[in-house]
Amino acid sequence: MSPTRRDTAADTEFTSYVAASGTRLTRVAYLLTRDHHLAENLTQESLARPVLPVDRDVRGVPEAQVPPRTSQSTREGGARVELLRMGRRTRVRALAAAVAIVGAGLAVAPAQAGSAKVGFRKPVFVDSQLAGSEGFVMAVPQSHRLIYATHEGTTLLLRGGLSGAPMGDADYGSTYRNQVNMWSSDDSGKTWQRINWNGAGFFTGPDHNLGFSDPDLTSDGAGNLYVTGIDLANDALVSSSDGGKTWPTGTVQCHEGDRPWLAGGKGKEVFLADNSEQYGHIIVRSTDGGATCSSTHATGVGNNFTGYGKMVYDASTDTIYEAATNGNSTIGVIALRGATKRFDSGTPGTVEGHLAYTGTSFNTFWKAQIAQGLDHTLYMTWTTDDRKPGTSGGCSGAQTPVANSVMLTSSHDGGRTWSKPTVVAHPGVTVLWPWVIAGAKGRVAVAWYQYDRVTDLDCAPDAAKMGVRLAMLTGADGRRPAITTVDPLGRPMHYGQVCTSGTACVATGNDRRLGEFFTLAPDRNGCVMIATGDTTKVDPVTGSQLPTARPLFTVQNAGTGLYGRPCRS
C-alpha cells in the first residue's frame, strides 16, 4: 500500500520536528530521569514515527492516535518507570512542555540530585554570651584553625531584651569592647575560644582596632589574615601573620565610610571597599598588612552599576569583582581589572559595570552576593520580591507578598556576559538573604533563610518559624545544574519578624538581632561551613528573649564537598 499525500506531508513535518527538537528533548528527559540511557530511550519512544497517521494538537506537538504503551523493562524504578508507562501522547506533551519552559528564559533545574546524601554536623553555639550575627568563618591552612568573627550587637538589638532579660543585658554590657567579636577553633569547630589580646579581654589591640560593627574576613597571597569593623565613621583594618593566633598590625582608620568589604590580593595586599560619605562607593588598598591604607581610591560605580556586597579577587587576572545593582530591578557586576597595577600607578581609576539580568526584584538589603570557582567562573545569587498587584496585604499597606525564589546566574568571561538565571529554590514560602560560595568546576553551595509561610519580614507573626536551607549544586556553570537541598540545622533559628529599617529598628523596639545577612565558607577540604546568628536562646531567669543573637556554627559532614572530596568531619 503506497503512502498518501497526507502521510508524506505528515512524515516530512514530523521528521523536521525531530531534527529540530530531538536534542533538546533528550536533555529534558535526562533532567526527568537522571539516567542518560533511560533519557535516550524515553525520547526515542516518544518520538518514534507512528504506524498510524500523525495529527497535530492545539499546541502544535505531533502525536499518534495509538493506545498507550507500557515499558517491559524492570531495571528502572519509581518515577522512571512511571515516565515510560505514559502513553506516547502524554510523554511528548510532557517533554514539549518542559522544553517550552526552558525556552521561556529561565533554566529548569531538577529538584534533587542523585548524588550521595548531604549532611551537616549538629550545630553548636560558638559563644553563650557574646552577640553573633552577620558572622564570617574562615579556615586557615597554615595553622589548621578556624576563625569566626561577628558583629558586636550594638545596632543589632532587640531593645526589649535589655530590660526583659537581665542575664542577657549583663552579658552584653560586661563584655562590650567596641570591637567585632572573634573566636578561634583548633578542632574543626567542635569547640571555640575567644581570641584574647594580652589577657585583657579585647580581641585585638584597641590602639589599632576600634569598630563594633560590619565584620569581614579575608586572607592575602602571603597567608596573612584580615578582619575589619566600623565605629560608625571609621573603617578599622587588622591583620594576623601567624594563622590567627595574634593580630598585632592594623589601623583604626583605613578609610572613612560605612560597611567595609575585604578581598585579599597578591603578597601582603588587601583591598577594602566601603560607602564613603565623601566619594560614594570606593575601593582602597593596603600593602603593609593593614598598618596603613592608600590615600587614592578606585571609584566603585561603573556604567551606572554600584558595587553592593562581598568582593572577590582573581589573582590570575588581577581583577576585583563585586556584585552590583542599577536601580531596583537590574543586577550586574563591577570589575576593577589590573587592580594591583592600577593602584601601583597611583591612579586606580573607575570600575567597569556589566549587566547580568534585568526585570527582577530583591527582598534583601544586600541585593546580591558573588563568588568565584576554582576555574574562575563567577556566580551571583539573589532572592526575588514577588508581590500580588492591586493588593495591600503587606507591611504598612504594601502589596501582598507571594512565594518568591532563590536565583543563580554564572559568567565564564569575567562578568562581561551572564547565563540565564536558574531558579535554585521556589519552596512556596518566603526565602531571603542568600549567600553563595564555589569550588571546583560547577560545584556551588547556596544557602538562604526560609520562613515556614509567605510573609513580609518586617511584620511576620511571632509564630513564624525561620530556618536555614542549603542547596548543593553540580553543573552550576551550565544550563541544567543538579541540585540537592537540605536543612543543615534541623530546627528553626529564629521566630517572628526581622526588622529591615537599619539602625532605626533599635529606636522603634523592633527585632534586628539577625542583622542583614549570614555567610558560608569552605573548610580546607571544601566542606561547607555555616556561620549564622540564632535568637532561640532565652534569659535563664525570666524566659524573655535575649537582646542579641548568639553565634551558631555547623559544617558539612556527609556527601561531596565543593572540591569534589567526601566530607566526613
HUDAGI-V169656 format. One record per run of one state. SS is the DSSP state (hx for helix, st for strand, lp for the rest). FROM is the first residue (numbers start at 1). LEN is the number of residues. If there is no record, write none. Layout:
SS;FROM;LEN
SS;FROM;LEN
//
This chain:
lp;1;4
hx;5;29
lp;34;2
hx;36;12
lp;48;6
st;54;3
lp;57;5
st;62;3
lp;65;14
hx;79;7
lp;86;2
hx;88;16
lp;104;3
st;107;1
lp;108;2
st;110;1
lp;111;8
st;119;2
lp;121;3
st;124;2
lp;126;5
st;131;1
lp;132;4
st;136;5
lp;141;4
st;145;6
lp;151;8
hx;159;6
lp;165;1
hx;166;10
lp;176;3
st;179;1
lp;180;1
st;181;5
lp;186;7
st;193;2
lp;195;2
st;197;1
lp;198;4
st;202;1
lp;203;8
st;211;1
lp;212;1
st;213;7
lp;220;5
st;225;6
lp;231;3
st;234;7
lp;241;8
st;249;8
lp;257;1
st;258;7
lp;265;5
st;270;7
lp;277;3
st;280;7
lp;287;11
st;298;2
lp;300;1
st;301;2
lp;303;2
st;305;10
lp;315;4
st;319;7
lp;326;4
st;330;8
lp;338;1
hx;339;7
lp;346;4
st;350;1
lp;351;1
st;352;7
lp;359;10
st;369;4
lp;373;5
st;378;6
lp;384;3
st;387;2
lp;389;6
hx;395;3
lp;398;2
st;400;2
lp;402;4
st;406;6
lp;412;10
st;422;4
lp;426;5
st;431;8
lp;439;5
st;444;8
lp;452;13
st;465;10
lp;475;7
st;482;5
lp;487;7
st;494;2
lp;496;8
hx;504;5
lp;509;10
st;519;4
lp;523;5
st;528;7
lp;535;3
st;538;1
lp;539;6
st;545;1
lp;546;4
st;550;9
lp;559;1
st;560;1
lp;561;5
st;566;1
lp;567;3
//
